[in-house]
Amino acid sequence: MRVRFDAFVFDSATRELLQAGRPVHVSPKSFDLLQILLERRPALVTKTELQDLLWPDAVVLEANLGNAAAEIRKALGDNPKSPKYIATVSRRGYRFCGNAEQLAAPAGAPAHRSCRWWLTWRDLILPLAEGENVVGRHPESDVWVDASSVSRVHARIVIADGRATVGDCGSTNGTYVNGTRIAAPHPLIDGTTVTFGSERAVFREWSDVGAPPTERVSWT
């Protein structure tokens, strides 16, 4: 889905929010929230439904949803008292209230963006791209780990020639691979545990050969 509203373009395939062609950083959950509101525009989406969609396997505080909405508003420069994009329906939920138009995919663009490498952290999936991926607490990090034990620029995960390594960037609390603190770049394989400060993540790599078979569902 590609949608334009004012100077912004939202692209769900590339997971990008652009303002006048420049990336605007939002956390993965806030990006997902914005996508839901754009897909349902201009309809109201209730808080209960949003929580079920965003955190399907976890019980979370309602404040988490409010924080995600506030992050979107900050990224868009929206005022909650006089909303241009994200309107709050008191005690019920949110809706996208701006003027938006659907855009066609760019000529020659793939139907979707593949993701071969990623980190799982808490209930989030954090995609990794080929090249350098900076992991840190700063919102503009390539991989944003918003936790107090994580440094602003904590570590770098580099993917080159089909191989991944992680290196610490002089962080305060260190980077650990399978429980051992690293002082130099360390290779990563599927299933490796990487801990940034006290935040435990798991490195994953898709393999067509090693992927488990689809489980059959019993309806009896």
C-alpha positions in Angstrom: 0.0 0.0 0.0 1.3 3.4 -1.0 -0.6 6.4 0.2 0.1 10.2 -0.1 -1.2 12.8 2.3 0.2 16.3 2.0 4.0 16.1 1.9 4.0 12.5 3.3 4.1 9.2 1.4 3.5 6.0 3.4 4.8 2.8 1.7 3.9 -0.5 3.5 5.9 -2.6 1.1 9.2 -0.9 1.9 8.1 0.1 5.4 8.9 3.7 4.8 7.3 7.0 5.8 8.7 9.8 3.7 8.2 13.6 4.0 9.1 15.4 0.8 11.2 12.4 -0.2 13.1 12.2 3.1 12.7 9.3 5.6 10.7 10.0 8.8 11.6 7.5 11.6 8.9 5.9 13.6 9.1 2.7 15.7 7.8 -0.5 14.1 4.6 -0.6 16.3 3.8 3.1 15.5 4.3 2.3 11.8 1.9 -0.6 12.0 -0.6 1.6 13.8 -0.4 4.2 11.1 -0.9 1.5 8.4 -4.0 0.2 10.1 -5.5 3.7 10.4 -4.7 4.5 6.7 -6.2 1.2 5.6 -9.4 1.8 7.5 -9.6 5.6 6.8 -11.8 7.4 7.6 -13.5 4.8 9.8 -12.9 4.6 13.6 -10.7 1.7 14.8 -11.5 0.9 18.4 -8.8 0.7 21.1 -9.6 -3.0 21.7 -9.3 -3.9 18.0 -6.0 -2.0 17.7 -4.5 -3.7 20.8 -5.5 -7.1 19.4 -4.0 -6.3 16.0 -0.8 -4.7 17.3 -0.1 -7.1 20.3 -2.0 -10.3 19.4 -0.1 -12.5 21.8 0.5 -10.1 24.7 -1.5 -8.2 27.3 -0.3 -4.6 27.3 -1.3 -1.4 29.0 -3.6 0.9 27.2 -0.9 3.6 27.6 1.2 1.7 25.0 -1.4 2.4 22.3 -1.5 6.1 23.4 2.2 6.3 23.2 2.3 4.9 19.7 -0.4 7.4 18.6 1.6 10.2 20.2 4.8 9.1 18.3 2.9 9.2 15.0 1.6 12.7 15.7 5.1 13.9 16.6 6.5 12.5 13.4 3.7 14.1 11.3 3.8 17.4 13.2 0.1 16.8 14.2 -1.7 18.6 17.0 -4.0 16.3 19.0 -6.2 19.3 20.0 -6.7 20.3 16.4 -5.8 17.1 14.5 -5.0 17.1 10.8 -4.2 13.4 10.5 -4.9 11.4 13.6 -8.1 12.1 15.5 -8.9 10.6 18.9 -12.5 9.5 19.4 -12.9 10.0 23.1 -12.8 6.7 25.1 -13.3 4.7 21.9 -10.3 4.7 19.6 -8.6 6.5 16.7 -9.2 7.3 13.0 -7.2 8.9 10.2 -9.0 12.2 9.4 -6.7 13.7 6.7 -7.1 13.8 2.9 -5.2 10.9 1.4 -4.8 9.3 -2.0 -3.8 5.8 -3.0 -0.6 5.7 -5.2 0.4 3.0 -7.7 3.6 1.1 -7.1 6.7 2.7 -8.8 7.4 1.3 -12.3 9.6 -1.8 -12.0 9.2 -2.0 -8.2 8.8 -5.5 -6.7 5.4 -6.4 -5.3 7.0 -6.6 -1.8 10.3 -6.2 -0.1 11.9 -9.5 1.1 13.4 -9.8 4.5 16.0 -12.5 4.9 17.5 -11.3 8.2 15.9 -9.9 11.3 16.1 -9.6 15.1 13.2 -10.7 17.4 13.1 -8.4 20.5 10.3 -8.6 23.0 7.2 -8.9 20.8 8.8 -7.0 17.8 10.4 -8.1 14.6 13.2 -5.8 13.6 14.2 -6.2 9.9 17.9 -6.1 8.9 19.2 -4.9 5.6 22.3 -5.8 3.7 25.1 -3.5 4.7 25.5 -1.7 8.0 22.6 -1.7 10.6 23.2 0.6 13.6 21.5 -0.7 16.7 20.8 1.9 19.4 18.4 3.8 21.6 18.4 6.9 19.3 15.1 7.1 17.3 17.1 7.5 14.1 18.9 4.2 14.5 18.5 1.7 11.8 17.4 -0.8 14.5 15.7 1.1 17.3 15.9 -0.6 20.6 14.1 1.8 23.0 15.4 0.7 26.4 17.3 2.5 29.1 20.2 0.0 29.2 20.9 0.5 25.5 23.3 3.2 24.4 22.3 5.8 21.7 24.7 4.1 19.3 25.2 0.7 20.8 26.3 -1.8 18.2 26.5 -2.5 14.4 25.2 -5.5 12.6 26.9 -5.8 9.2 25.5 -8.1 6.5 27.8 -8.7 3.6 28.3 -11.5 1.1 25.5 -13.4 2.8 27.1 -13.3 6.2 26.3 -11.4 9.3 28.5 -10.0 12.1 27.8 -7.9 15.2 30.2 -5.5 16.8 30.0 -3.2 19.8 30.3 0.6 19.4 31.8 1.4 22.8 28.5 1.1 24.5 28.1 1.6 28.3 26.7 -1.8 29.1 28.2 -3.9 26.4 27.1 -6.3 23.7 26.9 -10.0 24.4 26.7 -13.0 22.0 25.2 -16.1 23.6 26.0 -14.6 27.0 29.6 -13.7 26.4 30.6 -10.0 26.1 32.3 -9.3 22.8 35.3 -6.9 22.2 35.5 -7.5 18.4 33.0 -8.2 15.6 31.5 -11.6 16.0 29.7 -13.8 13.4 26.0 -14.4 13.7 24.1 -17.5 12.7 20.4 -18.2 12.8 19.2 -18.5 16.4 22.1 -16.6 18.0 21.2 -14.7 21.1 22.5 -11.1 21.1 22.1 -9.0 24.2 22.4 -5.2 24.0 22.9 -4.0 27.6 20.1 -6.0 29.3 17.9 -6.3 26.2 17.9 -9.9 24.8 17.3 -10.3 21.1 17.6 -13.3 18.8 19.2 -13.1 15.3 17.2 -14.9 12.6 18.0 -15.8 9.1 15.6 -17.2 6.6 16.6 -20.4 4.8 14.4 -22.1 2.2 16.2 -25.4 3.0 16.1 -25.1 6.8 12.6 -23.7 7.2 10.3 -26.0 9.1 7.3 -27.5 7.2 3.9 -25.9 7.6 2.1 -27.5 10.5 -1.3 -29.1 9.7 -4.2 -27.8 11.7 -6.6 -30.2 13.2 -10.2 -29.1 13.2 -11.6 -31.9 15.3 
